[in-house]
Amino acid sequence: MASHAPERHRTTRIGWLRAAVLGANDGIVSTASLVIGVAAADADRRAIVVAGVAGLVAGAMSMAAGEYVSVSSQADTERADLARERAELAADPDGEREELIRIYVARGLPRTLAEQVAVELMTHDALGAHARDELGLSAAFEARPVQAALASAASFAVGAVLPMAIVVLAPAGPLSAWVAAGSLACLGLLGAVAARTGGAGAARATGRVMLWGALAMAATSVVGRAFGAVV
């Protein structure tokens, strides 16, 4: 008899993948846009590097703080819902079992089978059954604030290093063009890798990240030129 290995689904990657992709994308777009804006104002390369490094540090800390606060709020809500469900199970187990039965009937099970499933699941793990089937909570989507904060900060820093490396290594000439071209290429690669990791189409993901990155860089270039002209 053939044995089957457990299936591995991509939904288990959603938490860290979202934070990592968001951080890297923001690191590339924010830092590239910042240095292009400063360069457009006719600043020298040293000033551009200082601005870029400051943006990298500030952005990484901002991403970490934002993710931690956001995901902590989600975790607080999940804990509050579980505490309420635990109290309801203690106060009215029959009513809670009936809730599960109605859920399973709505999903297509006959009433008799739904009753059997609800009894078995509540006997095994009543809170887990209600968390999963009534509240929609699961381990794959569990809020992990520290993990999300670290992933976002690290991925932002990695993303920000790419345009900074171009600033340092680019030959003499139109620095903004080098940064824009290199950063758009990195954004396209990031979109393709993220799409492949998540099992989605690469072309669409690549196109949208490159489009929004180009718009951000164009906007800061206009601002930099305007301030450079005023000065």
N, C-alpha and C positions, 0 to 999 in steps of 0.2 A: 504493500500500500504506500503510495507516494505521500511524503510529508510536505506540508506547505509552510514556508517561512512567514512570519507575521508581515502583513502589508505595512509599508512605510508611506505615510501620506504627507503631502507638502504643507498641510495646514499646521503641522507641528512647528513649522519654521516661521509662521506669521509674525510672532512677537519680536524675535530678534532681527528678522529680515526687514521688517518695517522700520525699526529704529536704525539699523545699519544703513539701509538705502537712503533714508531721509537725512541722516547725518552726513554721509559722504556727498550726496547731491548738494546739500546746503553748504558744505565746506568748499566744494568746487565753485558753485555759483556765487556765493557771498564773497569769497576771497578774490576770485577772478574779477568780479564786478568792481570790488573795492580798488584793486590795483589798476584796473583799466580807467576808473574814474580819476584816480590820483595822477596817473600817467597823462590823461587827457588834459589835465590842468598844467602841463609842462613842468611837473616836478622831476627832480633828478632821481636816478635809480636808487640811491641810498634812502631817500624819503619814501620811495615806493616800497622798498623792502621793509622799512620800519612800520609803515602803515599795514602792510600785509601780515607781518608777524603779530602785530597788536590785534588785528582782526581775527587771526587764527586762534589766539589764546582766548580772547573775549567770546568768540563764537563757540568754541568748545565748551567753555564754562556755562554759557547761556543754554546750549543744547542740553547739557547734563542737568542743569537746574530745572529747565522747562520739562524735560521728560520725567524727572523724578517727581516733581509736583503733580504733573498730569496723571501719571500712572499710580501715584500714591492715592490720589483722589478716587481713581477707579477701584483700587484695592479697598479703600475705606467703604465705598458703596457695596462692594461684594461682601465684605465682612458684615455690614449692617443687614443686608438681605439674608445672609445665612443665619445670623442671630435671630432675626424675626421668624425665619422658617423653623428654626430649632424650637423656639417658644411655641409656635403654632402646632408643631408635632407633639409637644408635651401636653398642650391644652386640649387638642382635638384630633387625635390620631385617625379616628374614623372619617372625619371631614377631609383630612389631608389625603387619606387613601382614595376617597371619592374624587378628589381633584385629579389625582394621577389616572384614575380609571377614565375620567372624561377626556383627559389629554390623549390617552391611547386609543380610545374610541374615535376621537377626531382624526387620528392618524390612520384609521382604517381597520383597527382590530375589532372583532366581534366583542360584544359586551362581556360574555363569559370568559373569553381569553384575556381581555383587558383586566378583569378582576383578578385572574390568576397571576398575571404578570405583576400587577401592582402589589399584591400580597407578598409574592416572592421577593421582589426588589426591596420592599420596605422591611421585610424580615432580615434581609442581608445588610442593607445600608439605607435606612429611610432618608436621612439627610442628603446623602449622595444622590439618591434617585430624584429627590425634589430639586436639588441644585442643578442637576443635569437637564431634567425634562420639564420642570416648571420655570426655573430661572434662566436656563440656557447657559449655565456656567460649566466649564470643562477645563481640564489640565492644560490643553493646548492653548487656551486663551487666557490663562491665569495671569493676573497683573503681577509683574515683578519689577518694582520701581528701581532697585539698585542695578539690576541687569540692564534695564532699558537706559538708565542714565549713563552707565559706563559704555555701553555699545554706541550710544549717540555721540558722546564726547570723543571716543576713540575714532569712530568713523568720520566725524567732522574733521578732526585733526589730519587724518590720512588724506581726506579729500582736499583740504586746504593746502597741504604740502605740494600737491601737483602743480597748481598755478604758481606757487612760490618758487618751485624748482625752475619753472620756465623763466620767471623774472630774473633769477640768478644766472641761468645758463644761456639765455637767449643772446645771440650776437647783436652787435650794434645795428640799429635800424628802428623800424616802427614796433616798439615793444608791445603796444596794445594789440596789434595784429597777431603777433606770436602768442600772446596770452589767450586771446580769443580763440584762435584756431586750435591750440593745444588743449584748452579747457573744454571746448565743444567735442573734441575727439574723446577726451576722458569721460565726458557725460554720456556720449553715445555708447562707449564700452560699458560704463556702469549700468545703463539702462538695459543693455543686452544681457549682461551677466545676471542682473536682478530678475529679469524676465525668465531666463533659463532656469534659475534656481527655484523660482516660484511656479514654473511650468506654464508660463504665459507666452504669447507671441512676442518675439524680439523686435520686430519692425515697429510696431506701435509704441512700445515702451521707449525705444531709442528715439523715435521721432518727437515724442512729447517732451522728454527731458532736454533734448537739444533745442527745441523751440523756446521753451521757457528760459533756458540758460541764455540763449541769444538775445531775447527780449530784455533780460536783466542787465546784461553787459552793454547793450545799446543804450539803455536808459541812463546808466551811470556814466557812460562816455559823454552823453549829451550834457549831463550835469557838470562833469569835470571841465568840458570845454567852455561852458557858460561861466563858471567861476574863474577859469583861467583867463578868459577874455576880460572879465571885470577887474581882476587884479592887474 
